[in-house]
């Protein structure tokens, strides 16, 4: 048991009692550095310096599920070489592609007896201590990639390529590195090679679609992602990419349904909120747009989004639409410390229509909220006297 003493383990349990049981099982292996949490999002708010070698995650928890949390941990940029033991009521077909892509090999369905958990944990720890050189290097390459160390990641992948030849995991990671560097043509060559080795390798097909998004070929990307999504419906990034591509090609219904599914898995997903808000705006549902943004965006970000939409409408010479949008959104943001920006933009819209009375009123309301707001002071001073 001495070899496990230095392992740092994070546990996310569904109840305190479950957390206590998992804590004592881990302690029986000599592991001393254990952190038990009941809130899955607490993991994402930890100090980046406080990293863990192993996560024991209960899938069925409030907030983020274990599978969603695992994807968010990997995407945080602080991980890539860690391992997981996921406890799940039952393993569904929808889970399997996520487990394969993220190399999650230790999943335990019910019943959760102490003996079964300990046995699965023992298998994991033993396998971790006996990793072959290929797996060690592959994990290091993956960790370097997620940490943004692209040169290191590429060198490690190429060393594996020289010794192990064409393997879909190596080729796909090389493609992802090229994609991060915005070398889309090079990335597609690697993804094509990976799919020749394994035509059913979903990560390579997904990344191929993303390469088309980089090149703003959203029609091709949307077509590929539409085909992938039913086969991998729990993959958060795939949902985000599919929803974004659908929005870009004008398929707002598909974008809405995809992003609503994503928000069911992670209610704080920012891209889902952005796309849902843009769809709502396009349909004139300003309050719905604000509500979509509330759970994932700060007040400042919400007001900035609304400002951007107003500017877009103004540039399209739809001043009536901009004024309606600003007036509706005041119901959501009038208490915000940033509401002065909305009042100011309302003043500008009315001033462009030479409606000086309402313009002056809104500039004054902006100044009442923020007396040192220089732009509002200047705009008010520029107004011609009413009736001139």
PyMOL commands that set and color helices and strands:
alter all, ss='L'
color gray80, all
select helices_A, chain A and resi 2-4+16-27+40-44+66-75+93-101+114-129+133-146+150-164+168-180+184-197+202-214+218-229+236-248+252-265+270-282+286-294+299-315+319-333+339-352+356-369+374-382
alter helices_A, ss='H'
color red, helices_A
select strands_A, chain A and resi 8-12+33-37+54-58+83-88+107-109
alter strands_A, ss='S'
color yellow, strands_A
deselect
rebuild
show_as cartoon
